[in-house]
Structure formats: C-alpha cells, structure tokens
Amino acid sequence: MLIDAYRYKVWADERTLQAIAALAQEKPAEPSLAFMCQQLNHLVIVEELFKARLLGVAPPHRATNTASVPPFAALRQRLLASNQWATDYLASISLDELEQRLTFQFADGQRGAMTRQEMLFHLLNHATYHRGAIGHALDLAGGQRPADTYTVFIHAAEPERRL
C-alpha cells in the first residue's frame, strides 16, 4: 500500500506543480505565487530532512524553512528528485527494514523515534496537507485547482474501475 500511496503522491504533486506553472504563466505577478513557493520550499526541505534520517546521514538543513525561497523551477526539480528517490527507496527496501525504528533529532532540537514506514507515511501526509494549502491559494488567485484526491488517482490509473 505504501508503494501505491507514493505513486499517488507523485501523481498529485505533478498535478499541483502543473497548476502552479500555469498560474505563473497566466499571472506572473500574482502575489500568492510567493506563498505557493514557500509551501513547496518547506515541503521539500522536510522531505530532504527525512531522507537524511532514513539514510543515517547529516541533515542537509538546520530548519524546516529558509529566509529566502528558491525560484519555482528549482523547487519543482527538488520535489521531483525527492519523489524519484522515495519511489526508488521503496522499491529496494524490505518489509523488515520498513519496520526498523530509527532515532534522530528534529530541526527544532527535539529527539524523535519513528519506523522507516512511519517516516514515509509522514511525508505522504505532510505533502497532502501542503498541497491543500496550495490548492486554496490557487482558488483564491483564480487558478485551476487540480483534482488530486486518491479516488481520482485510482480511477485515472485504472479506468476500468468506472465500469
């Protein structure tokens, strides 16, 4: 199920990125684009932090956001790379490894312990939350909010389910 959930995340993230790109093309001066990029920046930083925890390497960031936000194109590339990494990671990890509990330090300094599976689930849930915030901003800006629910994904991936 986790592998299927990540297929959904990749699909939903791509739809969101396409909607932001379309809004930026139509309304390049739209103020809410800065908010959308800030949401993407935070999203990708958290994914990069958890990737480091999963790999047992030093964290690449000291906080879950930055004072300056990279441009949309850079955020897009980082999110796509993060999704590719997670998809490859899930394809190579065993069920026993997924259940392994890791200890780590959050960016705020607090200690944490989660299984690899819990970390990956957190990233799925975290991305959904921020896609929702971006979707609301798209609505307010008059952009096209993509239908990105799991039910839409399932039926797009397997149209025979509509029969």
C-alpha angles and dihedrals in degrees: 000000000000090000090051090046090055090050085056092047092052090049094047094045091051091051090050092048090050091051092050091048091050092050091048089052093049098038110018092171094051106137094213090065088078090055091048091051091048089054091049090047092054092043094053094043090055090049091050091049092052091045088057090049091050091050095042094237133130115286113261093214136042095209140021094250139028135228091239123038120223118236119276094254092058092046091049091053093048093050092048090049091049091051091048091050093049092047091051091044092053091049091055104039125092126229089247091054091049089057093050112115117225128195121215145149121260119226089258090060098254119131121244141185124196137151117251087249091053091050092052091046089050090055091051092050093042092053091050091054093051094043086056091053090048090047090054090050090050089053092050092048093050093249128140110270107208120232097242107162122132091246091056089048094050093050093045091050093044109026091174087076087073092063 
